[in-house]
Amino acid sequence: MVKNNYAEYLAEEVNSIMEERGLLAKDIAQISYLGMDFKRPGSAVHFISSIRKGQLGSGNYSQKAIPQRLAIFLEHIGVSENSDLITRTREEFPGFQYPIDRVREYRTFSLENADARVVSQFLEESLERDRRHIPSRERKIVRDLVERLKSRT
């Protein structure tokens, strides 16, 4: 578990952003848990709650997964790439990628035990938000996947 000034700083910043924007952990978890490689939204809620309490890294999951999950979470709450929070996070986690590599995320996206409606919503929102970072060929692949998922619901 990361216990230091960074974890406290992260908690303060995240709490401020979420309160200011009226964001709830359960709502963020519902759209981000698959990208964070959790099997259930509840696991993502626990991850988010640990961040908000200044206890980054508490829980039964890989410490190596923290930077990727943190990047996904910070994107979902709308943290700017040029913010002090991202600068401090890069100092804390060398190699921290922000924004995340969307192409890699889409290729490794797990559909096992996933609700097709939730997955298609997540992909559509991510695709719209990250248009400029995703090559057109990859956007077409994701759009096709979204259409196939929508046809399941």
C-alpha positions in Angstrom: 0.0 0.0 0.0 1.3 3.5 -0.9 1.3 5.4 2.4 2.9 8.8 1.9 2.2 12.4 1.1 1.3 11.4 -2.4 -1.6 9.2 -1.3 -2.9 12.0 0.9 -2.5 14.5 -1.9 -4.3 12.2 -4.3 -7.1 11.7 -1.9 -7.6 15.4 -1.4 -7.5 16.1 -5.2 -9.8 13.3 -6.1 -12.3 14.1 -3.4 -12.4 17.7 -4.5 -13.0 16.8 -8.1 -15.6 14.2 -7.4 -17.5 16.5 -5.0 -17.3 19.5 -7.3 -18.6 17.5 -10.3 -21.2 15.5 -8.3 -19.5 12.1 -9.2 -20.2 9.0 -7.2 -17.8 6.1 -6.9 -20.5 3.5 -7.8 -21.2 5.3 -11.1 -17.6 5.6 -12.0 -17.0 2.0 -11.1 -19.9 0.8 -13.3 -18.4 2.3 -16.4 -14.7 1.7 -15.6 -14.4 -1.7 -13.8 -13.9 -3.7 -17.0 -11.2 -1.4 -18.2 -9.5 -1.6 -14.8 -9.6 -5.4 -15.2 -12.0 -6.1 -12.4 -14.7 -8.8 -12.7 -17.3 -6.7 -10.8 -18.1 -3.1 -10.2 -17.8 -3.6 -6.5 -14.1 -4.2 -6.8 -13.7 -0.9 -8.6 -15.7 0.8 -5.9 -13.3 -0.6 -3.3 -10.3 0.7 -5.4 -11.9 4.2 -5.7 -12.8 4.2 -2.0 -9.2 3.4 -1.0 -8.0 6.3 -3.1 -10.5 8.6 -1.6 -9.3 7.6 1.9 -5.7 8.1 1.1 -5.0 4.4 1.1 -3.9 3.8 -2.4 -3.1 0.2 -3.0 -5.1 -1.4 -0.1 -6.9 -4.5 -1.3 -6.3 -7.8 -2.7 -5.0 -6.9 -6.2 -1.7 -6.6 -7.9 0.4 -3.5 -7.0 1.6 -3.5 -10.6 -2.0 -2.8 -11.7 -2.3 0.4 -9.7 -0.9 2.8 -12.3 -3.1 1.5 -15.1 -6.2 1.5 -12.9 -5.4 4.9 -11.5 -5.0 6.3 -15.0 -8.4 4.9 -16.1 -10.1 6.3 -12.9 -8.5 9.7 -13.3 -9.6 9.9 -17.0 -13.2 9.0 -16.0 -13.3 11.8 -13.5 -11.9 14.2 -16.1 -8.4 15.1 -14.8 -6.5 17.1 -17.4 -3.3 15.7 -18.8 -1.5 18.9 -17.8 -2.7 19.0 -14.2 -0.4 19.0 -11.2 -2.1 15.8 -10.1 -0.8 14.0 -13.2 2.6 15.5 -12.8 2.8 14.2 -9.2 1.5 10.8 -10.3 4.2 10.5 -12.9 6.8 11.3 -10.2 5.3 8.6 -8.0 4.9 6.0 -10.7 7.8 6.2 -13.2 6.4 5.1 -16.6 2.8 6.2 -15.7 0.9 6.6 -18.9 -1.7 9.4 -19.1 -3.8 9.4 -21.0 -3.8 5.6 -21.2 -3.0 3.7 -24.3 -6.6 3.2 -25.6 -5.6 0.9 -28.4 -4.0 -1.5 -25.9 -7.0 -1.2 -23.6 -9.5 -2.0 -26.4 -7.4 -5.0 -27.5 -7.2 -6.5 -24.0 -10.8 -5.5 -23.0 -12.4 -8.5 -21.3 -16.0 -9.3 -22.2 -16.2 -12.3 -19.9 -19.1 -11.9 -17.4 -19.8 -8.4 -18.9 -23.1 -6.8 -19.5 -23.2 -6.0 -23.2 -25.0 -2.7 -22.6 -22.5 -1.5 -20.1 -19.6 -2.5 -22.3 -21.0 -0.9 -25.4 -21.7 2.3 -23.4 -18.1 2.3 -22.0 -16.6 1.8 -25.4 -18.8 4.5 -27.0 -17.9 7.0 -24.4 -14.2 6.2 -24.5 -14.2 6.3 -28.3 -15.8 9.7 -28.3 -13.6 11.1 -25.6 -10.4 9.8 -27.2 -11.0 10.3 -30.9 -7.7 12.1 -31.5 -5.6 9.5 -29.8 -7.0 6.4 -31.7 -6.1 5.7 -35.3 -9.1 5.6 -37.7 -8.6 1.9 -38.4 -8.8 1.2 -34.6 -11.9 3.4 -34.3 -13.6 1.4 -36.9 -12.8 -1.9 -35.1 -14.3 -0.4 -31.9 -17.4 0.9 -33.6 -18.0 -2.5 -35.1 -17.6 -4.1 -31.7 -20.1 -1.6 -30.2 -22.6 -2.5 -32.9 -22.2 -6.2 -32.2 -22.7 -5.6 -28.5 -25.8 -3.4 -29.0 -27.3 -6.2 -31.1 -27.0 -8.5 -28.1 -29.1 -6.3 -25.8 
